[in-house]
Amino acid sequence: MWEEWIGREVTVVMDRPLGTRHPVHGFMYPLNYGYIPNTVSDDNEELDAYVLGVDYSLETFTGKVIAIIHRLNDQDDKLIVVAANEVCLYSDEKIRELTKFQEQFFDSIIIR
């Protein structure tokens, strides 16, 4: 599954734009977070994505998938999406730092 997403251009629809709060847990989203329409992931919901490199709230974003956070103790993998001209700017460590607000609660690996 993962191989088909790396390097692919996708459009992310934000259901939790930067600056909004999680509806159940209450933490703030320090980046834009959404889903890829018309997909189904292992949790039977649309495939989720973090959008990196944009410091304002978005409704949609089209960019390239540079990595996948594969959760080892949950069935809800996350795509990492950036602008096409920023594909080389994010190390695994930087991705972990930027997504820690939510990913700290899960064991995961980053797939490239």
N, C-alpha and C positions, 0 to 999 in steps of 0.2 A: 504494500500500500504506500509506504513512505516514498519510494523511488519515484512514483508518479507525481509527487508534489514538489520536490526539490527543483528549483529553477523555473517553476511554472509561474506565469502571470495570473493573478487572481484578483477578484474584487471582494473586499471585506465590507459587510454591512455592520455598522456599530450598534450593538444593543447596550453597550456600556462605554460611552465616550469618556475621554480623559476628563477627570474632575467629578465624575459621578460616583455614587456609593453603591456597593453591592447590596442588592435588595434583601438579602437574608443576614449576611455576616457584618455588614456595615462599614467595611473598609473602603477607602477611597481608591479609585483607579488612577494611577499616575501616568497612564498611557491609554491609548485607544484600544478597545477590545471588542471583538465582534465575531461574526461567523461568515462562512462561505455559503451563499444561498444554493439550494438544490443539491446539497451533499448530505451524506449520512455517515456518521463516524461510529466507532464501536459502542458508544453509549446510546445509540439510536437517536441522536439529535444531530443537528447540523454541525459540521466541523468548525471548531473555534480557532481564532487567530488573534495574536498580539500584533499590533502595528507599531513598529519602532521608528524613531527619528522624526516624529511630528509632534510639536509642542503646543498644539491647540486642538480643541474638540472637533471631531469629524463625524459626518453622517455615513460616508462611504470612502473607500480608499482602494485604488488599484496599484498593485506593486508586485514584487517578486518574492516567492517563498525561498528563504535562505537556510532554514533549519526547521526541525520539528522537535518539540519537547515531548518525548515519549514517557508518559507516567508509568512507573512500574507497579504502583499500588492503586491504580485507578484506570478506568477505561476511557479517559477523556484527554487524548493527545491535543496539542496546540501547535498550530503553524506559526512561524515567525515570518512576518511580512515587512519588507522595507521598500523604499523607492528604488527603482531600477538602477539609479546611479550611486546607490549606497550599499550595494551587495557585499562589498569587502570591508565595511566599517565595523562589523560586529563579531567579536570573538565569542567563544562559548562563555567565557567569564563575564563578558559584558551582557550577554543575553540573560545569564543567571541573575546578575545584579539588577537589571531592569524589570525582570518578572518575579523577583523574590517576594513582593508583596502578596502574591497569591500562590506561587509555586513552592514556597517554603513549607507548605503543609503536605507535600507529596515527595516521594522518591522518584527521580526521573533521570533519563539520559538525554543528551542532545544529539540528534541525528542530522548529519549533513549529506 
